[in-house]
C-alpha cells in the first residue's frame, strides 16, 4: 500500500509538471471545449427553430418532433466524438513525452488521426451505452433509478478507463478492447484509483477556492463596492476556467502515464521534463508509442 500511494502521488505530480513544462498540452482541452461549445450553440439554434414547429398538431408536429430527437442524438454523438478525439490527441502527445521525446500538439493530433476510424467507432459506442444507462435510470425512476444510473455509469467508466490508449496503441476489436481496458484497470486498481482521487481533490480544491472568491465578490458587489466586486467575480470565473482546463489536461496525461505503467510497469517520475536524457541513456521506448517522424 505505501508503494501504491507513493507511485500514485508521483504520477499525479508528474502530470501537472508536464503541463508546467509544456503549455502546448493545454491545446487539446481548449480545442475540445471550444468545439463542444460550438456544437451546443448549433443545437440551441436548431432547437429554437424546431420547438415551435414541433408543437403543431397532426403529422407535421410529429415529423418535427422526430427531427428534434434526431438533432439531439446528432449533438450527443458529436460531443462524444470531440471528447474522444481530443483525449486521444492529448494521450498521444503525453505518451511521446513520457518516452523522452519532445512532441508538439501537431504530433498528438497526427497520432489521433492515424486511428480516427477506431476512435470514431469507440465514440459512438461510448455515447450509445451512456445514453442507454441514462434512459434505463429514468425508466426505473426514484431512488432505484438513481442507483442504476450512478452504479451503471461508474462501472462503465471503470471498464473503459483505458479505452482511448488501448484503441490508439493496440489493434483489438471494440469489445475485446473493452475487456483489455477493464483488465488493465483491475491490474493497476490501487494506483489508478488513488491517482484519480488525488487529482480530483486537487481540482475540487481549486473549484472551491473559485466559488468562495466568486461568492465574496458578489457579496461585495451587492454591498456597493462595484469595482472590487466585479474584479473578484471575474477572477473567480478565470480561476474556475483555468482549473478545469488544467485539470482536464492533467487527467489525460495521468491516463497516459497509468497506461504506460500498466503495460510496462514503469512509473518513471524523473523521466519527465526537463530530464529528456532517458531516451539516450535508458531502456528503449515501449513499442506501443509511435515515434516522431
C-alpha positions in Angstrom: 0.0 0.0 0.0 2.8 2.6 0.7 4.2 1.9 -2.7 0.7 2.4 -4.2 0.3 5.8 -2.6 3.9 6.8 -3.4 3.6 5.8 -7.1 0.1 7.5 -7.4 1.5 10.7 -5.9 4.5 10.6 -8.3 2.2 10.1 -11.3 -0.1 12.9 -10.3 2.7 15.3 -9.7 4.3 14.3 -13.0 1.0 15.1 -14.8 1.0 18.7 -13.5 4.7 19.1 -14.1 4.4 18.1 -17.7 1.8 20.9 -18.2 4.1 23.4 -16.5 6.9 22.4 -18.8 4.9 22.3 -22.0 1.8 24.5 -22.1 1.0 23.2 -25.6 -0.6 20.3 -23.9 -3.4 22.6 -22.9 -4.3 23.0 -26.6 -6.2 19.7 -26.5 -8.8 20.6 -23.8 -9.1 24.1 -25.2 -9.9 22.8 -28.6 -12.3 20.2 -27.1 -14.1 22.9 -25.0 -14.5 25.3 -27.9 -15.7 22.6 -30.3 -18.3 21.3 -27.8 -19.5 24.9 -27.2 -19.9 25.3 -31.0 -21.9 22.0 -31.2 -24.1 23.1 -28.3 -24.6 26.5 -29.9 -25.7 24.9 -33.2 -28.1 22.6 -31.3 -29.6 25.5 -29.4 -30.2 27.5 -32.6 -31.8 24.4 -34.1 -33.9 23.8 -31.0 -35.2 27.4 -31.1 -36.3 26.8 -34.7 -37.7 23.3 -34.2 -39.6 23.7 -30.9 -42.4 26.0 -32.1 -42.9 23.7 -35.2 -42.9 20.5 -33.0 -45.9 21.9 -31.1 -48.0 21.8 -34.2 -50.7 19.2 -34.4 -51.0 16.2 -36.7 -48.4 14.7 -38.8 -46.4 17.9 -39.2 -45.9 18.2 -35.4 -44.8 14.5 -35.2 -42.4 14.9 -38.0 -40.7 17.9 -36.4 -40.6 16.1 -33.0 -38.7 13.3 -34.8 -36.4 15.9 -36.3 -35.8 17.3 -32.9 -34.9 13.9 -31.5 -32.5 13.3 -34.4 -30.9 16.7 -33.8 -30.4 15.8 -30.1 -28.8 12.4 -31.0 -26.5 14.0 -33.5 -25.4 16.6 -30.9 -24.8 13.9 -28.4 -22.7 11.8 -30.7 -20.8 14.9 -31.9 -19.9 15.9 -28.3 -18.8 12.3 -27.6 -16.6 12.2 -30.7 -14.9 15.6 -30.0 -14.2 14.4 -26.4 -12.7 11.1 -27.5 -10.6 12.6 -30.3 -9.2 15.4 -28.2 -8.4 13.0 -25.4 -6.6 10.7 -27.9 -4.5 13.6 -29.1 -3.6 14.6 -25.6 -2.7 11.0 -24.6 -0.7 10.5 -27.7 1.4 13.7 -27.1 1.8 12.8 -23.4 3.0 9.3 -24.3 5.6 10.6 -26.7 6.8 13.0 -24.0 6.9 10.2 -21.4 9.1 8.3 -23.8 11.6 11.1 -23.7 10.7 12.9 -26.9 9.6 16.5 -27.4 6.4 16.4 -29.4 4.3 19.3 -30.5 0.5 19.4 -30.3 0.5 18.6 -34.0 2.2 15.3 -33.2 -0.6 14.4 -30.9 -3.2 15.2 -33.5 -1.3 13.2 -36.1 -1.3 10.0 -34.0 -5.0 10.5 -33.2 -5.8 11.0 -36.9 -4.0 7.8 -37.7 -6.6 5.9 -35.7 -9.6 8.1 -36.5 -11.7 5.1 -37.6 -11.5 3.0 -34.4 -11.7 6.2 -32.3 -14.9 7.2 -34.1 -16.3 3.7 -33.5 -15.4 3.9 -29.8 -17.0 7.4 -29.5 -20.3 6.0 -30.9 -20.2 3.0 -28.6 -19.5 5.2 -25.6 -22.3 7.6 -26.4 -24.8 4.8 -27.1 -24.0 2.9 -23.8 -24.1 6.2 -21.8 -27.4 7.1 -23.3 -28.9 3.6 -22.6 -27.8 3.8 -19.0 -29.5 7.2 -18.6 -32.7 6.0 -20.3 -32.9 2.9 -18.1 -32.3 5.0 -15.0 -35.2 7.4 -16.0 -37.5 4.5 -16.9 -36.9 2.9 -13.5 -37.2 6.2 -11.7 -36.9 7.1 -8.0 -34.0 6.0 -5.8 -33.6 2.7 -7.7 -33.2 4.6 -10.9 -30.6 6.9 -9.4 -28.7 3.9 -8.1 -28.9 2.3 -11.5 -27.7 5.5 -13.2 -24.8 6.1 -10.8 -23.7 2.4 -10.5 -24.0 1.8 -14.2 -22.1 4.9 -15.1 -19.4 4.2 -12.6 -19.0 0.6 -13.7 -18.9 1.6 -17.4 -16.3 4.3 -16.6 -14.1 1.9 -14.7 -14.3 -0.7 -17.5 -13.5 1.8 -20.2 -11.0 4.0 -18.4 -8.1 2.9 -20.7 -10.1 2.5 -23.9 -8.6 5.5 -25.7 -5.0 4.4 -25.2 -5.9 0.8 -26.0 -7.6 1.9 -29.2 -4.6 4.2 -30.1 -1.9 1.6 -29.5 -3.4 -1.8 -29.7 -5.3 -3.4 -32.6 -8.2 -5.3 -31.0 -11.8 -5.1 -31.9 -14.3 -2.9 -30.0 -15.4 -5.5 -27.4 -12.0 -7.1 -27.0 -10.6 -3.7 -26.3 -13.2 -3.1 -23.6 -12.1 -6.3 -21.9 -8.5 -5.2 -22.3 -9.2 -1.8 -20.8 -11.1 -3.4 -17.8 -8.2 -5.8 -17.3 -5.6 -3.0 -17.3 -7.7 -1.1 -14.8 -8.1 -4.0 -12.4 -4.3 -4.8 -12.7 -3.5 -1.3 -11.6 -6.6 -0.7 -9.4 -4.9 0.8 -6.4 -2.7 3.2 -8.4 -5.4 4.2 -10.8 -7.9 4.8 -8.1 -5.6 6.7 -5.8 -4.2 8.8 -8.6 -7.6 9.9 -9.8 -8.8 10.6 -6.2 -5.7 12.8 -5.6 -6.3 14.6 -8.9 -10.0 15.0 -8.1 -9.2 16.5 -4.7 -6.8 19.0 -6.3 -9.3 20.1 -8.9 -12.0 20.2 -6.3 -9.9 22.4 -4.1 -9.3 24.8 -7.0 -13.0 25.0 -7.8 -14.0 25.5 -4.1 -11.5 28.4 -4.0 -13.0 29.9 -7.1 -16.5 29.5 -5.6 -15.5 31.2 -2.4 -13.9 34.1 -4.3 -17.0 34.4 -6.5 -19.4 34.5 -3.6 -17.3 37.0 -1.8 -17.2 39.1 -5.0 -21.0 39.0 -5.3 -21.5 40.0 -1.7 -19.1 42.9 -2.1 -20.7 43.9 -5.4 -24.2 43.9 -3.9 -22.8 45.8 -0.9 -21.9 48.7 -3.2 -18.2 48.2 -4.0 -18.8 47.7 -7.7 -15.2 47.7 -9.0 -13.8 45.4 -6.3 -16.8 43.0 -6.6 -16.5 42.8 -10.3 -12.8 42.1 -10.1 -13.4 39.3 -7.7 -16.2 37.8 -9.8 -14.1 37.9 -12.9 -11.1 36.5 -11.1 -13.3 33.6 -9.8 -14.5 32.8 -13.3 -11.0 32.9 -14.6 -9.7 30.6 -11.8 -12.5 28.1 -12.5 -11.8 28.1 -16.2 -8.0 27.6 -15.6 -8.6 24.9 -13.0 -11.0 23.0 -15.4 -8.6 23.2 -18.4 -5.5 22.3 -16.4 -7.4 19.5 -14.6 -8.7 18.1 -17.9 -5.2 18.1 -19.4 -3.7 16.6 -16.2 -6.4 13.8 -16.3 -5.4 12.9 -19.9 -1.7 12.9 -19.1 -2.4 10.8 -15.9 -4.3 8.3 -18.0 -1.4 8.1 -20.4 1.1 7.6 -17.5 -1.1 4.9 -15.9 -1.5 3.1 -19.2 2.3 3.2 -19.6 2.6 1.8 -16.1 0.0 -0.9 -16.7 1.8 -2.1 -19.9 5.4 -1.7 -18.9 5.5 -1.5 -15.1 7.4 1.9 -15.3 6.4 4.9 -13.2 9.4 6.9 -14.3 8.6 10.2 -12.4 12.1 11.5 -13.1 11.7 10.9 -16.9 9.5 14.0 -17.3 10.8 17.4 -18.4 13.4 18.7 -18.2 15.1 15.2 -17.9 14.9 14.2 -21.6 18.0 12.1 -21.3 16.1 8.9 -20.8 15.7 8.2 -24.5 19.5 8.2 -24.9 20.6 6.7 -21.6 17.7 4.5 -20.5 15.9 1.5 -22.0 14.2 1.6 -25.3 10.8 3.3 -25.6 7.8 0.9 -25.3 6.7 -0.4 -28.7 3.1 0.9 -28.2 4.2 4.5 -28.6 4.8 5.6 -32.2 8.0 7.6 -32.6 8.1 11.1 -34.1 8.8 11.1 -37.8 
